[in-house]
Amino acid sequence: MRTLFTFLLLAVLAVPFQGRAEDTPVSTSLEAKGIRPDFTLELASGETVLLAGILPPAAVLATQAEAEPWQEQALALLRTIAQGHSLRLVDTEIPRDRHGHRPGQVFLADSPETWLQGALVREGLAVVQGAPARRAGQAELLALEDEARRAGRGMWHLPQLAPLSHEAAGEAVGRWRLVEGQVQETAQVRGRGYINFGADWREDFTIYLDPERLAQFEEASGPLNRLQERRLRVRGWLVSYNGPMIELSYPEQIEVLE
């Protein structure tokens, strides 16, 4: 019965992934022995692999009491899928993070359609948040997250994760959130990019791009001023700097809504 249940679960969790370039190095036969709360896998080899491109409930929800039931569901799903199985790993551009983990997109070796990050995001048990060197699969993950959010799956039925209006962004400083609003003005000052959502840039919500990220964004998405008066959704950590602000790390953080 357990074998049949696992087979049916893997069939349900099959998720397409198109984010790997043909020359991306892929490792196989990495056996998962344990799952840590921060979404790292302990391998039989002693190595640890970080599930790149996503955040666990504990990093997203404000309190431990809010996060704990979703964190447990996420870890239970990971154990069911991965523990004791051989894995296929698509590496990122970073061989190791600052904690010594190996970041990557992770699949079952004997079921290539079973993608660990995709399964968690589709069930609403993780949110999408990449980094400049960890963008593989971001488009697919965002589509899965949108599906989960619209269906109210997992964490997405919680009112505290509903997208904030840009006027309310200051209420969530220090936390990861989705923020939506209409762009009032874009500006480039000394090579830095600013996307302003209010008349007063000293107080209203802003998206900031450093020179490297601005160049990357314009290469991927076109001139910054094309966003003038467009309605956007942006994801990331809210900080307070001349009002609430999210610093853009990679182009997919911004979704054009209309």
N, C-alpha and C positions, 0 to 999 in steps of 0.2 A: 504493500500500500504506500509506504514512504517513497519507494522508487517511482511509482505512478504519480504521486502527488508532486514530486520534484520535477518529473518530466512535464506535467501539465503547467506547473508554475513557470518553468523556463520558456515554454511555448507562449504563455501569456506575456512574459516580460521581454520577448524578442523585440529589439529596437534597432532600426537602421542607423548606420554611422557612416558618414561620407567624409569625415574630417581628416583622414590620413593621406598625406602625399605618398606616392609610390615608393619614394626612397626613405621614408621614415623607418628607423630601426624598430623591429618588433621582437619581443622575447616571448618564448613559449615555455611550458612545463614549469611554471612558478607555482608551487603548491601553497595554498593559503592554509595556515595553521590557526590563526586567530584574528579577531577584528577588534580594533581599539575604538573608543568613543569619538576620537577626532577623525574618523573615517580613514585610518591607516590600516593596512593589512600586514599582519606578521606572517612572513613566509617561512617555509621549512628550512630555507638556506640561512635564516637569521636576518635577512634583509627586511626592511619595511617599505611599503609602497603607499603613497598618498593618492587618494582618489582626486585627481586634479579637476579644477573647473567648477566645483560645487562647494556649498557650505552646509554643514549639518544643522539640525534644529537648535542645538546648544549654542551655536554661534549667531543664530538669527533672532531667536525669541528672547525677550527682555529678562526673564527670571528662570531660575532652575525649575520651579514648579510648573511653569508654562511649557518648558522644553522637554522635561523628563519623559512624558508618555510618548511623544513623537520621536525622541532620541531612541527610546527602547524599540519602537516599531521599526525604525530605520536599521538599527543594529541587528534585529531579528531577521529582517529581510536579507541583509548582507550575509549573515551566517547561513541562512537557508540556501542562498545562491552559491556562495563562494567557498565556505569553509570545507577543507578536505578536497577541493577540486583543483585541477591544474588551470592556470590562468594564462591569458595572452595579454601582453602589456605593450601599448603604444606609448613610447617615451615622449616627453616634452623636450623643449630646447634646454631645460635645466637638468643636469644629471642628478643633482641632489639639492634639496632645499636647506635652509639654515638649521633644521633639526636633524639633518642626515637622512631624511626620507627620499625615496625615489618617486617623483611625481609622474603620473601617467594616466591614460585612459585604459580601463581594465575590462577584459572580456573573458568568458570561459573558453578555454582552449578547445574543448570538444563541442561547443555550441557558440560559434562565432557571432551569432545574432544576439546573444545575451550579454548586454553591456551594463555593467554595474552602475555607472553614473546615470545612464538613461533610465534604468529601472527605478532608481531612487527618485529622480526628478519627476517621472511620470506618475508616481504614486503620491506626490506631494510631500515627500519625506526628505527633501533637500531642495535648495534653491541654487540657481545658476550664478556663479561669480568667478570669473576667470582671472587671468593676469596676462600681461603682454606676451609671455613665453608659454602660456598654457591655454591657447585659444582653440586648439583642435576640438572639433565637435560642438563649438559654441552655438552655431546656427541650429543644429539638430536639438540640442538641449533647450534652447529658448523656445522652440516650437513645442517640445514636450511640456515645458513649464507652463506655457500659455494654455495648453490643453488641460493640464491639471488645475490651473487657476480658474478657468472658466467652469470646470466641473465641480469645483469646491473640494477637491480631493486632499486628504491629509491636512497639513498645516494651512492650506489655502481657504479652509472654511472659517479660520480665525479672523475676527474683525480687525485685529491689530496688524495683520499682514495685507489688508486691503491697500491698494495704491493711495498714497497721500496726494492731496492737491499741493501745488507748489506753495500756496499761502500757509499751509499747515506744516511745512517741512521742518520748521524750527522746533516743533514739538518732539521730534525724534532724533535730535542731535546725539551722537554717540552710538547710534544703532544702524544696522543695515536695513534699508527700506527701498521700496519702489516709489518714485515721485513722478507725478504727471502734471503737465501744464503747457501753456502756450508761450512760446518764446517771444519776448518783447524786443530783444536786441542781441546781436552778436558783435564781438569786438576782438581785435588782435592788438595787443600792446607789448612791444618789445619781444615779439616772437611767441608770446603766450596767448592762448585763446580763452575767451569768456563767453558763455551763453547765459544771458540774463533773462529772468522770468518776471521781473518787476521793474518799475520806473526808477527805484533807488537801489543801485548796485551795492550800496553800503549796508543795506538791511535785508533785501529780498533774496530769494533762492537763486543760486548761481551754479553752473557747471564749469569747472576749471580744467584747462588742458595745458600742461607744460610744453615747451617747444618740441620735444621729441614726440609726445603724444599727439600734438596738433598736426605735425607732419604726417604721422601714421594715420590719423583720422582722415585728413584731406586726401591722402593717397587712396584710402579704402572707400571713402564716402563722398568725395567732392568737396568744394569750398565750404568753409564754415558758414558763410553768409547765406547758403541755400536753406539753412534752418530758420531764417528769419520768419516769424509769425507762424511757424509750424507747431503742431501739437506733438509733444514728445513724452516718452516714458524713459526714465533713467533709473538705473539700479546702482546701489553702492552704499558705502558708509558715509553717513552725514556727519560733517564737522562744522564747527562754528568759526567762520573767518569772514568778516564783513557780512554777517548774516549766515544762514545755513548754506552749506556748499557740499557738493560731491565732486571729487577729483576723478577725472576720466583716466582709466588705465588702459583701456582697449576699446576699439570702435563699437563692438557689439553691446556695450553697456547702454547705448542709446538706441531706442526703437522709435521710428517715426510713425505716429498714429494716424495723422491726417495732414 
